[in-house]
Structure formats: C-alpha cells, structure tokens
Amino acid sequence: MKKLTIVIALYDGVTHLDFTGPHQVLSRAPFVEVKVASMHGRDITADGLTFARLDDLLAIERCDVLCVPGGFGTTDAMLDEAFMAEIRRLGFSASYLTSVCTGSLILGAAGFLHGKRAACHWAWRELLVPFGAIIDDSRVARDGRIITGGGVTAGIDFALVLLAELFGDDLAQTVQLGLEYAPAPPFNAGRPELAPPRVREIYDSLLGDLPRQRMEAALEAARRLEPA
C-alpha cells in the first residue's frame, strides 16, 4: 500500500502540543509518512522547546493531508505572505485540510473555510467569522475534506478522528489503546462554561492586548482575500 503523506506546517510561536499530540498519534499508524516542516527547514522554538532538522516546507511537492497547528504565533503567521503561499499551494491539492486550535484561523486566512464549519480554541472562535467560516464548538468538526480540532489537547482527538477516516475505526482505536488515551482530568475546568468564574478572569487577564492584536490581524488577512 502506498504511504500517505501528512505534512504538519510549523511557524514561529506555534504551540508544541498542538502538533506533538497529533504527531504522536499519527506516527503510530502504518502506511503513513508524517513530515514536520517549516519555511526553509529552519528551527522552530515553541513554548521553550526547539524543534530542529525539520523538512523544508517549500521543497514538499504535495501531500495527502495538510495539518496546521495553532499557537500565539498565529497572529503573525496569518500575515506572512510567503508562509501563507505555501499553505495555499499544498492545501489546494491535499485530500484533507486539517488544523488544531487556532490553526483554523490560518486555514481561514488561506481562503479554505468560506461557508465551512470549523472548530477553534474557545477564546478565538469568533475570529473565524471574518473568513466566512461557520463556528463549530465541537471538540472535532468535520465539513467535507476539512477536519478541524478545538484547542490544544483536542489535537489528540482530532488525530484519532483522522486515523478513523483514513484507515477505519479499528486502527484508530488500536492506536488509542496503545497510547492509553483515557483522559480523566483532575479538574473540570477545561471549557469556559465549566471553569470557575475566577479562573476565567485570571485567564482573560493573562491574554492582555492579544485579543485586539489578533482581531486586527484576522481582519487584515480577510481583507487580503477580497478581490482587488
């Protein structure tokens, strides 16, 4: 059986669990080649970890699945024309367009989400609207060839859904069993509607000016999609 090529596209400021979680799941599947790539193959630092010896995004001719993780660097990545050109190039011919967390904003900025349902981290879902996307608050959202995961840890769920799509439920569940993925968090605070109000206030305060900056970036990226 011919191997499927999955490309995970990285950029400065990516959140490492957004891609290491899915990478761990997907790399356990047979007949899959997972390429983690950056512009010119340069090292990427993510939340204190540096990832080196990456594939060169520009040198990859095509892929079956394109996956874009999220992170605080999404704000700049959406406006990086060279990076976005590679996302569009690979995305147009990919069988599946996928993302984790705010990676869906990059798919939106590439013009792939107009009229499509998409998931995103709960704090940034509304930024999908300028791209014409339909907000879906599911852990994993599916709309045709587009499969998007919610925030950070949802990347593991997303990857299992993708494996089931590619190879069937039995393989996906076998990988899940091997990874002992049976989440039982010590606190029921993983969604804004579940977290105590004080915890939500603390989180919002930590974001500082980022919501304004990211909204401005999303609006500018959406403007660039408009016909001249």
Helices and strands as residue ranges (DSSP letters): E 4-9, H 16-26, E 32-38, G 39-41, E 44-46, E 49-51, E 55-56, G 57-59, E 65-68, H 74-77, H 81-93, E 96-100, H 103-109, E 117-118, G 122-131, E 134-135, E 140-143, E 146-149, H 154-167, H 169-178, H 197-207, H 210-225
